[in-house]
Amino acid sequence: MTKLSVNINKIATLRNARGSSNPNVMQMAQDCERFGADGITIHPRPDERHITTQDAYDLSRIVTTEFNIEGYPDARFIKLIAELKPDQVTLVPDSPEVLTSNTGWDTVNNKGFLNEIIQELRLSGARISVFCNPKISMVEGAAKIEANRIELYTGAYAQDFVQNPVQALRSFIEAADVAKKMGLGVNAGHDLDLQNLKHLKKGIPYLAEVSIGHALFCDALYYGIENTIQMYKRQLQ
């Protein structure tokens, strides 16, 4: 069974719009777990435009499933991981001004940097996942820097899915197969939804985890959060 980790950044965005505690980020995390989520994902950016540093500390005390923290490994982020010791750390190459994650790491040209970062983060006890485009060379690079998993950046898959689902998935299957052969676990995330998720799972049946936030909460506006989480989990069966 592929695990569903719910990214709750959007709940924090909505809360921050009014500068209050409504909706309550902590309560939403607990409710997502109660409704069947296998994990909670956050991306605490330096500008705190959604999840704040305080949120990260507060969530670390209440999340009872898998706690996944993603972000760019600057000094602030490394300190956060060392203190919170999440279950999983997902490294993304985003610069601070990027609106949302939009590409994977160049694991070849950043080999030295990433290797050093991973060795330091490993002291926290966390599983280390690296955001990766569906390119065999990038997957091979992830194995060489001793990551535990890759997270396939599925933005291109979601974009191309409408026109040609089979073609859209081809490079992702190839990259995932290489990762599996090299001993890497395979996660996936970005723009996954109720239309394209089942096809992804069918093509990569050994997919370990998907991280979904934006589409899931958009659907929850219509279906309710409890029902929506179950709908997403059914796509992964």
C-alpha positions in Angstrom: 0.0 0.0 0.0 1.4 3.4 -1.0 1.3 5.8 1.9 -0.5 9.1 1.6 1.2 12.0 3.3 -1.0 15.1 3.5 0.8 18.4 2.9 -0.9 21.0 5.1 0.8 24.1 3.8 -2.5 25.4 2.3 -4.2 25.3 5.7 -1.4 27.6 7.1 -1.8 29.9 4.0 -5.5 30.3 4.7 -4.9 30.9 8.4 -2.1 33.5 7.7 -4.5 35.4 5.4 -6.3 36.7 8.4 -3.5 36.6 11.0 -5.5 34.4 13.3 -5.6 30.8 14.4 -8.5 29.9 12.1 -8.3 27.3 10.5 -6.2 25.6 13.2 -3.1 24.0 11.6 -2.6 21.6 14.6 -6.2 20.5 14.6 -6.1 19.9 10.9 -3.0 17.8 11.1 -4.6 15.6 13.8 -7.8 15.4 11.9 -6.0 14.3 8.7 -4.4 11.5 10.7 -7.7 10.5 12.3 -9.3 10.4 8.8 -6.6 8.0 7.5 -3.6 10.0 6.4 -0.4 8.0 6.8 1.8 11.1 7.3 1.9 14.9 7.5 4.2 16.9 5.3 5.2 20.5 5.7 7.5 22.9 3.9 8.6 25.7 6.3 9.9 28.4 4.0 12.2 31.2 5.2 9.5 33.9 4.6 7.0 31.8 6.6 4.3 32.5 4.0 2.5 29.4 5.1 4.0 27.0 7.7 6.0 28.9 10.3 9.0 27.8 12.3 6.7 27.7 15.4 4.3 25.5 13.5 7.1 23.1 12.7 8.0 22.8 16.4 4.3 22.5 17.5 3.6 19.8 14.9 6.6 17.8 15.9 5.0 17.3 19.3 1.6 16.1 18.0 2.1 14.2 14.8 1.7 10.5 15.5 2.1 9.1 12.0 5.1 10.0 9.8 6.3 13.5 9.9 8.0 14.7 6.7 9.7 18.1 6.5 10.8 19.3 3.1 12.8 22.3 2.1 16.1 23.8 0.9 19.0 22.7 3.1 20.2 26.1 4.3 21.5 26.7 7.9 18.1 27.5 9.2 16.6 24.2 7.8 19.5 22.1 9.0 19.1 23.5 12.5 15.4 22.7 12.4 15.9 19.1 11.4 18.6 18.6 14.0 16.2 19.8 16.7 12.9 18.2 15.5 14.2 14.9 14.2 11.4 14.2 11.8 10.8 10.7 10.3 11.7 11.9 6.8 13.5 14.9 5.3 12.8 15.8 1.7 15.5 18.0 0.1 14.2 20.4 -2.6 16.3 22.8 -4.7 13.9 25.8 -4.3 15.3 29.3 -3.9 13.4 31.5 -1.4 11.6 33.5 -4.1 10.1 30.4 -5.8 6.3 30.2 -5.4 6.2 26.4 -5.3 8.6 23.6 -6.1 9.1 23.3 -9.8 12.0 21.0 -10.5 14.3 18.4 -9.0 17.9 18.5 -8.0 20.8 18.2 -10.4 22.3 15.4 -8.4 25.3 15.2 -10.6 26.6 18.8 -10.5 25.5 19.2 -6.8 27.0 15.8 -5.7 29.6 17.3 -3.3 27.1 19.7 -1.7 24.3 17.2 -1.3 26.6 14.4 0.0 27.8 16.7 2.7 24.3 17.8 3.6 23.0 14.3 3.7 25.7 13.1 6.0 24.9 15.9 8.4 21.1 15.4 8.2 21.5 11.7 8.8 22.6 12.4 12.3 19.0 13.3 13.1 18.0 9.7 12.3 15.7 10.8 9.5 15.2 9.0 6.2 16.6 11.3 3.5 14.6 11.8 0.3 15.8 13.9 -2.7 13.5 15.7 -5.0 14.3 14.4 -8.5 13.3 14.8 -12.1 12.5 11.6 -14.0 16.0 11.3 -15.6 18.1 8.2 -15.1 21.3 10.2 -14.6 19.6 12.2 -11.8 18.4 9.0 -10.2 21.9 7.5 -10.4 23.3 10.7 -8.9 20.9 10.3 -6.0 22.2 6.8 -5.3 25.8 8.1 -5.3 25.1 10.7 -2.7 23.6 8.0 -0.5 20.0 9.2 -0.3 17.5 6.7 1.0 14.7 7.7 -1.4 14.0 9.9 -4.3 10.8 11.9 -4.6 9.8 12.1 -8.3 8.7 15.7 -9.2 5.5 14.9 -11.0 4.7 18.4 -12.3 5.4 17.4 -15.9 3.5 14.2 -15.5 0.4 16.0 -14.3 0.7 18.6 -17.1 1.0 16.0 -19.9 -1.5 13.5 -18.4 -4.5 15.1 -20.0 -3.2 14.7 -23.5 -1.5 11.3 -23.3 -1.4 9.4 -20.0 0.8 6.6 -21.3 3.4 8.9 -22.7 3.3 11.2 -19.7 4.2 8.4 -17.4 6.9 6.7 -19.5 10.0 8.5 -18.2 8.7 8.2 -14.6 8.4 4.5 -14.8 11.9 4.2 -16.3 13.4 6.5 -13.6 11.5 4.6 -10.8 12.7 1.2 -12.1 16.3 2.4 -12.0 15.8 3.7 -8.5 14.4 0.4 -7.3 17.3 -1.5 -8.9 19.8 0.8 -7.1 18.1 0.3 -3.8 16.3 3.6 -3.5 12.8 4.0 -2.3 10.5 5.9 -4.6 8.2 8.7 -3.5 6.3 11.1 -5.7 4.7 14.6 -5.4 3.4 17.7 -7.1 0.1 18.3 -8.9 -1.1 14.8 -8.2 -4.9 14.6 -8.0 -7.9 12.3 -8.2 -7.6 12.2 -12.0 -4.0 11.2 -12.4 -3.0 9.5 -9.2 -4.4 6.0 -9.9 -2.6 5.9 -13.3 0.7 6.8 -11.5 0.2 4.0 -8.9 -0.6 1.5 -11.6 2.6 2.4 -13.5 4.7 2.3 -10.4 3.1 -0.3 -8.1 6.0 -0.2 -5.6 5.6 3.5 -5.0 6.3 4.1 -1.3 4.6 7.4 -0.7 2.9 10.3 -2.3 2.8 13.8 -0.8 -0.3 15.8 -1.8 -1.6 19.1 -0.5 -3.0 21.6 -3.0 -5.3 19.4 -5.0 -6.4 17.5 -1.9 -7.6 20.6 -0.1 -9.2 21.9 -3.2 -11.2 18.7 -3.4 -12.0 18.9 0.3 -13.9 22.2 -0.4 -16.5 20.1 -2.2 -16.2 16.6 -0.6 -15.1 17.4 2.9 -11.7 16.5 4.3 -12.5 13.1 5.8 -14.2 11.9 2.6 -11.4 13.4 0.4 -8.6 11.6 2.2 -10.4 8.3 1.8 -11.0 9.1 -1.9 -7.3 9.7 -2.4 -6.3 6.5 -0.5 -8.6 4.5 -2.7 -6.7 5.7 -5.8 -3.6 4.1 -4.2 -5.0 0.7 -3.7 
